[in-house]
Structure formats: C-alpha cells, structure tokens
Amino acid sequence: METALIEYGNFLVAGVTVNATESTDFAAVWDELLERVSDEQKTATAKLQKVGVLMPDAADEGFTYTAGFIVQGIPAVAALGLTGVVVPAAMYATVLVEGPAADSIKPGFEYLHSTFIPEKDVTPTGVNLEVYGPGDVTASNYRMYCWSAVDGVESPI
C-alpha cells in the first residue's frame, strides 16, 4: 500500500456535522450535505476538495463526523450556509486506497491503525480524514486517501 507521513497545516471545512458512532450511515450525511447545497453552489463546490472529518467530540466520549468541503475563511462557510469545522494542524499517517469509497475507507483506516502507525511508533490523536479524489466514488478504480493524525513524530522543519 502507498503510505506516507505528511505534515499539514490547519484548515477550515464547511459541511454538515453529526454526532456519530461506528454504525452511523455516513453516506446519508453526504446526501444531506448535497441536499443543503443549492444548484448554484454545487457548481462552485465542485472545484473544492471534498473531505470527511472524524474528530473526538468536545466531551471526548465519542466523535463527530463532518462531510464537507475545504474552504478559505468563515465568509465561505456562511455563504454556503453550512457548519464550519477547524481541522488542526498535524502530522498525518496516510494511505492511498482504491476501489469504491464505501468499500475501501474502512480497510484503509484499519491498515493505518493496525500496521502503518504501529510500525512508525507514533500515536493516533483521534482525528481522521477521508480525502476524496476526483471522479465517481463508486467506480472500481476510484482513488482516495485515508489520513490519521498522529503524535510522536519529530517535524523535519
């Protein structure tokens, strides 16, 4: 599997956020996002990076899931009428996955957490990202990345 550790700065996501569990229907969150975005906004958001963001909730008892788009600044969030979520800067363990997104995301994160992260002797922070590529997410040759924020890596900078 194609893996890497990459450092990435903080960024803002405009999207739909729900309290989630492992049994949450994440596709339904994406459906809700697309229902809330107007036809005019769909043209503008088509050029934005789509991400799914899993973060520990404020009480650290569960997690939230945000389906959304990376945007530049609060005005962009307000213009879309969505929730804004700041994703913290971090070192991320990443893996490229291929195949329909619904079938490849979970195995991608399982590989990161069971193999790659332990091999690198780092600790996951609980922040995980689904970084979507262009194209049809249901295609057999669809490619996207799974990212998991980690502690314990010395910055090369």
C-alpha positions as CSV (number, residue, x, y, z in Angstrom):
1,M,0.0,0.0,0.0
2,E,1.2,3.5,-0.7
3,T,1.7,5.2,2.6
4,A,3.4,8.3,3.9
5,L,3.7,10.6,6.9
6,I,2.9,14.2,5.9
7,E,2.7,17.4,7.9
8,Y,-0.4,19.5,7.1
9,G,-1.4,22.9,8.5
10,N,-4.8,23.7,10.0
11,F,-7.7,24.2,7.6
12,L,-11.4,25.0,7.6
13,V,-14.2,22.7,6.4
14,A,-17.7,23.8,5.5
15,G,-20.1,21.0,5.8
16,V,-22.7,19.0,7.7
17,T,-21.7,17.7,11.2
18,V,-23.3,14.9,13.1
19,N,-22.6,13.1,16.3
20,A,-21.5,9.7,15.1
21,T,-20.9,6.1,16.0
22,E,-19.3,3.2,14.0
23,S,-22.9,2.3,12.8
24,T,-23.6,5.9,11.5
25,D,-24.8,6.0,7.9
26,F,-22.0,8.3,6.6
27,A,-23.4,8.2,3.1
28,A,-26.6,9.8,4.5
29,V,-24.5,12.7,5.9
30,W,-23.1,13.3,2.4
31,D,-26.7,13.1,0.9
32,E,-27.8,15.7,3.5
33,L,-24.8,17.9,2.5
34,L,-25.7,17.8,-1.2
35,E,-29.4,18.5,-0.4
36,R,-28.4,21.6,1.5
37,V,-26.2,23.0,-1.2
38,S,-28.1,24.9,-3.9
39,D,-27.7,24.2,-7.6
40,E,-25.7,27.4,-8.0
41,Q,-23.4,26.4,-5.0
42,K,-22.9,22.9,-6.5
43,T,-21.1,24.5,-9.4
44,A,-18.8,26.4,-7.1
45,T,-18.3,23.5,-4.6
46,A,-17.4,21.1,-7.5
47,K,-14.0,22.7,-7.6
48,L,-13.4,22.4,-3.8
49,Q,-11.6,19.5,-2.1
50,K,-14.2,17.1,-0.5
51,V,-13.3,15.6,2.9
52,G,-14.9,13.6,5.6
53,V,-13.7,14.6,9.0
54,L,-13.9,12.4,12.1
55,M,-12.9,14.1,15.3
56,P,-13.3,13.4,19.0
57,D,-16.3,15.2,20.4
58,A,-16.0,18.0,22.9
59,A,-16.6,15.7,25.9
60,D,-14.1,13.1,24.5
61,E,-16.8,10.5,24.8
62,G,-17.4,9.8,21.1
63,F,-16.8,11.5,17.8
64,T,-18.3,13.8,15.3
65,Y,-18.4,13.3,11.5
66,T,-18.4,16.2,9.1
67,A,-19.0,15.8,5.4
68,G,-17.8,18.9,3.6
69,F,-15.5,21.0,1.5
70,I,-12.2,22.7,2.4
71,V,-12.9,26.4,2.2
72,Q,-10.9,29.6,2.8
73,G,-12.4,31.6,5.7
74,I,-15.6,32.0,7.7
75,P,-17.3,34.0,4.9
76,A,-17.1,31.0,2.6
77,V,-18.8,28.8,5.3
78,A,-21.5,31.4,5.8
79,A,-22.1,31.8,2.1
80,L,-22.8,28.1,1.9
81,G,-25.0,28.1,5.0
82,L,-23.1,25.2,6.5
83,T,-21.3,24.4,9.7
84,G,-17.6,25.4,9.9
85,V,-15.1,23.0,11.5
86,V,-11.4,23.8,12.0
87,V,-9.2,20.8,11.5
88,P,-6.0,21.2,13.5
89,A,-2.5,21.2,12.0
90,A,-0.9,17.8,12.5
91,M,1.4,15.1,11.2
92,Y,-0.8,12.6,9.3
93,A,-0.2,9.0,8.6
94,T,-1.8,8.5,5.1
95,V,-2.7,5.6,2.8
96,L,-3.9,5.6,-0.7
97,V,-6.9,3.3,-1.2
98,E,-8.5,2.2,-4.5
99,G,-12.0,1.0,-5.2
100,P,-15.5,2.2,-4.4
101,A,-15.2,4.6,-1.5
102,A,-17.8,2.7,0.6
103,D,-15.7,-0.5,0.3
104,S,-12.2,1.0,0.7
105,I,-12.4,3.6,3.5
106,K,-12.8,1.2,6.5
107,P,-10.0,-1.2,5.3
108,G,-7.7,1.9,4.7
109,F,-8.1,3.1,8.3
110,E,-7.8,-0.4,9.6
111,Y,-4.4,-0.7,7.8
112,L,-3.2,2.6,9.1
113,H,-4.2,1.8,12.7
114,S,-3.1,-1.9,12.7
115,T,0.0,-1.8,10.6
116,F,1.4,1.5,9.5
117,I,1.0,3.6,12.6
118,P,2.4,0.9,15.0
119,E,5.4,0.4,12.6
120,K,6.2,4.1,12.8
121,D,5.9,4.1,16.6
122,V,3.5,7.0,16.7
123,T,0.2,7.5,18.5
124,P,-3.1,8.4,16.7
125,T,-4.8,11.6,18.1
126,G,-8.3,10.6,17.1
127,V,-8.6,13.0,14.1
128,N,-9.2,11.0,10.9
129,L,-9.8,12.4,7.4
130,E,-11.3,10.9,4.3
131,V,-9.7,12.9,1.4
132,Y,-11.7,12.3,-1.7
133,G,-10.2,12.3,-5.2
134,P,-11.9,13.3,-8.4
135,G,-14.3,11.0,-10.2
136,D,-17.0,8.5,-9.4
137,V,-16.8,7.4,-5.8
138,T,-18.5,4.1,-6.8
139,A,-16.0,3.2,-9.5
140,S,-13.8,0.1,-9.1
141,N,-10.7,2.3,-10.0
142,Y,-11.6,5.2,-7.7
143,R,-8.7,6.5,-5.7
144,M,-8.7,8.5,-2.4
145,Y,-6.7,8.8,0.8
146,C,-7.3,8.0,4.4
147,W,-5.4,10.2,6.8
148,S,-5.0,9.8,10.6
149,A,-3.4,12.5,12.7
150,V,-0.5,11.2,14.9
151,D,1.7,12.4,17.7
152,G,5.3,11.3,18.3
153,V,6.9,12.3,15.0
154,E,9.6,14.9,15.1
155,S,9.0,17.6,12.5
156,P,11.6,17.7,9.7
157,I,11.4,21.5,9.7
